[in-house]
């Protein structure tokens, strides 16, 4: 045992020193729920759900280039922020499978979700000592609305790994602050490396890095002044090395790119920001809404969340002040830190213009709020468990927990119902790729949301350059594709049936010079030069 660390008595606010080796009923139930959550998402992947897009395909193309040894990108193609960790995780899968695929791209994100579930259970037990409450939290996270499974499974940059890393930082901080013996150098290095790595991958998780780091500083000041601080700092530099080296070599500031992407300088009224950030954002981002919209009854979580934040903060603060033993104080401090990180995340999103301009799609920026779920629901659970409290309070707590589970389950079912349509759409896209190969088409021009998806699905056998609806050059994330298409003799055109681009190209059909010949398949139109 580390010097100065003594065993602490168990109590209401104190976790057990070890989660235990005997599973018991609650342990087996938790394992089954974890398996159900992973199986549900694996079933979704088998049904091409959530639907992919060109941004995810861009990450897939980066993974393909890494697997082939053709390039080792630091940032998501076409921008100077958001690290390509997902591409490096998928590259070995592509190499082993002999080529790229959507399933291969998403298998690492599925593994990250499973890790997130297991770490959340461990954190919940560390903070509360209540395995039944841990089961409740894991059950909630096993459910998955359309927005939540998109964040967890789509390899579009940052989101699948942020929650797993954020919970890992909290678990490591609790173990270090509570003086848990054994492997302390490894824990210090792991915390620093993950913190630096997330700085490179996506700064959205930064509030949780700061909050868990504050717990470490509060309880481990003396240790941080010595070898632990040196080890943590060196590991953090190693984790952030891609960001630091790129910035030093190019002189570019990734913070400026992040602020621009977050809507800095763009206009959005405060009424729209408050509506998107505080009313729509929390229920959408935390998994209580249908795909792409929130019914009025599903918005109840937006009103409950501020109350839960206040109650969780007050109860954690009181527990921190009244307990003298180290382990309970660390648990209370971490619960308070998770609440403050959630407040910071919600505030940063609300003040950004993105919350007002695109609230439905940008609700993904609140995905890290799920890390705070154990801290938010713990006061509700303790009220429900306490049989000596006021009679009227327990039914309210039961109603909150039942509504939380019921709303999340309803949103999950609505996400499940989209799977057949998504699978059919993916089959139509596969037919498009097959038809282009049969026609001998090697180079095409298409819209942004078609191009990289088509190039990835064909393993670069079909190369695409982006055009807008007026046939002018668009935004190519990988400029080499445009150069190749511009150098081709007679590129074809591809457009979704019924799209504005298809209407523009239809006007060029005919036998006149410069005319196009049309090939139609279900959902797509291919325009071949005459």
N, C-alpha and C positions, 0 to 999 in steps of 0.2 A: 504493500500500500504506500502511496506517495506520502512523504513526510508532511505532517500538519493536517492530514485528512483523516477524519474519523467516521465510523459508521453512524448513520443518522436513523432515528426512530421513524417508523412509518406513521403516516397520518393522512388526513383527508386531502392535504395539499402536497403530499409526498409520494412520488412514484416508488415502486419497489426497486431495490438495487439492480436486480436483473429481471427481465421479463419472465424468466423461469424456463425450466426445461420440460416441465409437464404441460402438455397442451390443454387438457381438459376439454369440456364442452365448448367453452367460448373460443378456445384456440382452434379447434376443428371447424367451428362455424366461421371464424375469421378466414381460415384457409380456403373454405368453400366459397366465401364471398369474393376473395381475391381471384380465385380461379374463374368465378362467374364473370367478374369484370373484365378479365383478360380474354375470356372466351367470347364475350359479347363483342368486343372490339375486333377479335380475329374473324368473327362472323361478318362484321361490317366490311373488313378488308376483302373478304371473299366475295362481297357484293359491290365492290368498287365504291364503297361509302366510307367516309365522305368523298364527294366527287373531286377529282384532281383538277388542276389548272396549270397555266403556263408558268406561274411563279414556282410551284412545286417542281415542275419539269425542269426549270432552270437549276434548282438544287440537284436534281437527278443528273443533269448534264455535267455539272461540276463533279459529281461523284464518278461519272463515267470517265471524265478526263483524268481524275486522280487514279482510278483503277488501271487505266491504260498507261499511266506515267506521262501524259501529255501536258499536264499542268497541275499546279498546286495552289489554287486560289485562296486568298486570305479572306476576302469579302464576297458576299453574294454578288453574282455578276451584275454589272451595270450600276453599282453604287459603292460608296465608301464606308459602309457600316454594316452590321449584322454578319458575324462570323459564320464560316461554312462548316461548323462542327458536324452537322447532319450529313454533309457530303462525305466527310472523312469516315464517319461511321458506316455509311452505306457502301463505300468503295470496296471493302473486303467482301461484302455480300455479292456485289456484281462480279468481282473477280472469281469467286467460288462458283457462282451460278453460270458463268460463261457469258454474261451479258446483262444489260439493264432491264428492270421491270418495275412496275409500280409497287408490287408486293415486296420486292427486294429493297426498294427505297424506304418502305414503311416498316419493315420488320424491326429496325433499330428503334424507331419511335414507339412501337408497341412494347419493346423491352424497357424503354425509359418509363413508360406508363406503369408497367408492373413494378419497377423499382420505386416509383413515386408512391404507389399504394403501400408497399412493404415499409418504406421509410416513414410514411405518415402514421401507420399503425405503431411503429416503434416510438416515434415522437410523442404521439398521444399518450401512450403508456408511460413514457418518461415524465410527461408533464402532469399527469393526473393519477397514475397508479390504478386506473380503472379499465380493465380489459373489455368490459361490456360497453363502455363508452367508446373504446377503440373500435369495437365491432360496428357501432353505429356510424362512426366517422368513415370507416372503410366502406360500409354499405352505401353511404351517400356518394362517395367517390367512385364506386363501381358503376353507378348509374352514369348516363352520359347523354346530354342533349346534343343537338346538331352543332351548336357553337363549341361545346366542350370537346366533343370528339374531333372536331376540326383542329382545335388547338393541340390536342394530344397526339393525333395521328398524321396530319399533313406535314410533310417535311418541307415546309415553306420558309424555315429560318427562325430559330430561337425558341418557339413556344413549347415544343415537346420536352426540351431539356431543362427549361427554366424551373418548372415546379419540382422536378426531381432534385435539381441542384439546390434550390432554396430550402427544401425540407432537409436535405443532407447537411447543409450549413447549420441549420437549427439543431439537429441531432448532435453534431460534432461540438457545437458550442455548449449545449447542455452537459455533455459528458465531460468536457474540459473544465467548465465552470464549477461543476459539482465535485471535481477532483477524482473522477473515476480513474482507478489505477490501470496500468498496462497500456502499451501502445501510444503513450502521450506524444512522443515526437511524430509518429505517423499521423495522429489526429491533427496536430498543429499544421503539419505540412499539407494534409488533405484539405483543411479549411482554407488555408492560403491559396492553394492551387485552384480550388473551386471558385473562390472569390475572384481571382484574376481571370480565370477562364470565362466566367459569366460577364465580366467587363468586356471581353472580346466578343462573346456570342451575342448578347443583347442586354442593354442597360435597363430594360424594364424591371429586372429582378433586383436592381440596385438598392431599393428601400429595404429589402430583406437581407442583403449583404450588410448594410449599415446597421440594421436593427440587431441582427445576431452578433455582429462585431461589437456593438455596444455592450451586450451582455458579457462577452469575453473581457472587455476592458474593465467592466465594473467588478468582476470577480477574480480576475487573473492579472491585475496590474503588475505585481511583483514578478510573476513568471514572464510576462511580456517584456520586461526590462532586460531580461537575460537571453539565453539561447532560444527560448520559444519565440520571442519576437523576431530574432534574426531568421529562424527557420520559416516562420510564417511569411515574412517579407520576401525571402528568396523564392518560396513556392508561389507566391502571388505574382511575382515578376515572371516566373516561368509560365504560369497559366495565361498571363496576358501578353506573352512574348509575340504572338502574331500581330497584335494591335500595335505594340510598342515598336517593333522592328519596322513595320510598314510605315508608321508615322515618322520615324527617324529617317527612313530612306526616301520618302516622297514629300515630307513636309506638310502633309495633309492632316487636318484635324477631324477625326471621326465624330466628335461632339457636335460640330457644325452641321454635319450631314444628318445626325439623329434629330436635332432640333428642327431642321427643315422638313424632315419626314413627319415629325409630330405636329406640323401645322404652324410652326413659328413664322410669323410674317403674314400668314393667311388670315382672312377675315371670317369671323363667325360671331353672331350676337351672343350676349351672355344668357339670354333666355334659352337659346338653342343649346348652349353649352351645359347649362344646368339641367335642361330636360334630358339631353343625351347622356351626361355624365352621372347624374344622380337618380334619374327615373328609369331610363332604358338600360343603361350600362350594367348595373349590378345584377339584375335578373338575367340578362342576356349572357353576360360574361361568366356567371357562376352556375349556369345550367338549369334555369327555370323557365325557359321560353321555347316556343315552337321554332322550326327553321325559318330564320329571316324575319321574325316578328314576335311581338309579345302581346298576348291577349290581355285585356284589362285585369282579369282576375289573377294573372301571373305576375302582375306588377306589385303584389303585396310585399314581396321580398325587398323592394326598394324602400318601403316605409319601415320594415322591420330591421333592416341592416343598421341604420344609425343608432337605433335603440340597443341592438346587440353590441355594437362597438362601444357605446358608453358603458353599458352594464359590465361587459368583459373587462374594460379598462379599469373601472372602479374596483371590481372584485379582485383583479390581479394586483392592483396597487395596495389594497388593504391586506391581502395575504402577504405581500412583500414586506409591509411595514410591521405586521404583528408576529411573523415567524422569525425565530433566531437561528434555527438549524439551517445548515447550508443547502441541502438538497431541496427542501420546500421553497426556500427563497429563490433559488435558481429557477425552479419550475415557474414560480409566480413572475419572476423577471422576464422569462422567455415568453410567457403568455402575454404580458404587457407589451413586449417588443413586437410580437406578431400582430397585435392590435394596432400599434402605432405604424407598423409597416403597411398594413392595410389602409389606414387613413391616408398615409403619404401617397400610396398608389392611386387611391380614389381621387385625391386632391389634384395630383399631377395630371391625371386623365381629364378631369372636369375643366381645368383651366386651359387645356390645350384646345386649339380650334378644331381638331379632329373630332372631338366629342360632339361638336355642334354640326359639323358638315357631313360626317358619315357615321352616325351613332351605331347603326346596326352592324356594319362590318368592323368598325374600330373597337367594338366591345371586346375583341380579342386581347386588347391591351390590359384588360382586367383579369386575365387568366391567373395571375399570381395570387389573387385573393383566395383561391382554394387552399393555399398554404396555411392561411389563418383560420381555417374552419374549426380545428380543435379548440382554439382559444375562444372563438365566437360562441360556440355551442356549449362549452363547459359550464357556464353559469346556469343555463337552462337545464342541463342534465342534473346538476347538483340540487336545484330546486325540486325537480321531479323525484329525486332520490331521497330528499329530506322529508320524512314523515312528520316532523315536529314543527314545520313552518306553517304560515297562514294557509287556511284551507283554500282560499280563492286563488292563490298563486299557482298551486300545482296543476289545476286544470288548464291554466293559461300556458304553462310550460309544455304540457302534453299537447296542446293545440298547436304550438309553434313547431314542435318536433314532427308531429303528424303532418302538418301543412308543408314543412320542408321536404319530407320524404315523398309525400303525395305529389307535390308540384314537380319535383325532380323526376319522379317515375313517369308522370304524364308527359313531360318534355322528352324523356327517353323513348317512350312509345311513339311519339310523333316523329322522332328521328328514325326509328326503325321502319316506319311506313314509307320513308323516302328511298329505301334500299332498292326495291325492284326497278324504279325509274332510273336510279343512278346506274344500276347494272346494265340496263338497256342502252343508256346513253354511252356507256363505255364500250359496249359491243358495237354500236354504230361507229364510234371513233376507230375501233380496230378494223372495221370494214373499210373505212376511209384509207387507212394505212395500207391495207392489203390491195385495194384498188389502185392506189398510186404506184405501188411496186409492180403490179401487173401491167400498168400502162407505161412502165419504164420512166416514170417521172422522177427526176433526181433533185430538181430545184423548183421551189414554189415561192409565191408571195401571198401573204395572208395577214389577218388582223393580229393584234398583240396576243389575245387570249387563245389563238389557234397555233401560232408559230412554234414556240419552244415545246409545247405539248406534242406537236406533230413530230418535231425533230427528235425528241426523247423517245417517243413511242416507236420510232423507226430505227432507233440506235444510230442516228445520224445518216442513215441511208437516204433520207429525204431531208434536205436542208432548206430552211425557210427564212425569209427576210420580211420584216414587219412593214405593213402599209396601213394608212388610215382609211376612212370610208370614202375619201376622194382619190385614192390611189397614190397619194404622196407618201414618201418614206416616213415610217414611224419610229418608235423607240426599240432599238435592238439591244438587248442586254449583252449579247455576245457579238461584237462587231465583225468577227471573222465570218460569220454566216452571211452577213450582207455583202461582204466583199466577194464571197464565193458565188452568191446568187447574181450579183451585178455582172460578174464575169461569165455567166452562163449564156448560151446562145439563145434559148427561148424558154424562160421559166414559165411554169403554169401558175394559175391562181386558184386559191381555195377559199371558200366562204361558207359559213353555216347557212342553211336554207332559211329564207325569210329575213336575213340580216340586211342592214343598210349597205354593207359592202357588196352583198350579192345583187342588190338592186342596181348599184353602180355598174357592176360587171355585166349584168343582163343587157344594159344599153349598148354594150360593145359586141353583142352576139351578131353573127351574120357572116356573109361571104366576102365582104369588102376587105380591102387591104387593112391589116391591123385588127381584123375581126377575130372572134374567139369561138371555139367549138365547145359545147356544153356536154359534160358527163354528169349525170345525177345518180346519187345513191341516197339511201334513207338518211335525211338530216343534213346532207352536205351537197354542195355543188362544186364541181371541178371544172375549171375553164382552161382549155388547151389552146395554145396559139396555132393558127392555121399556117 
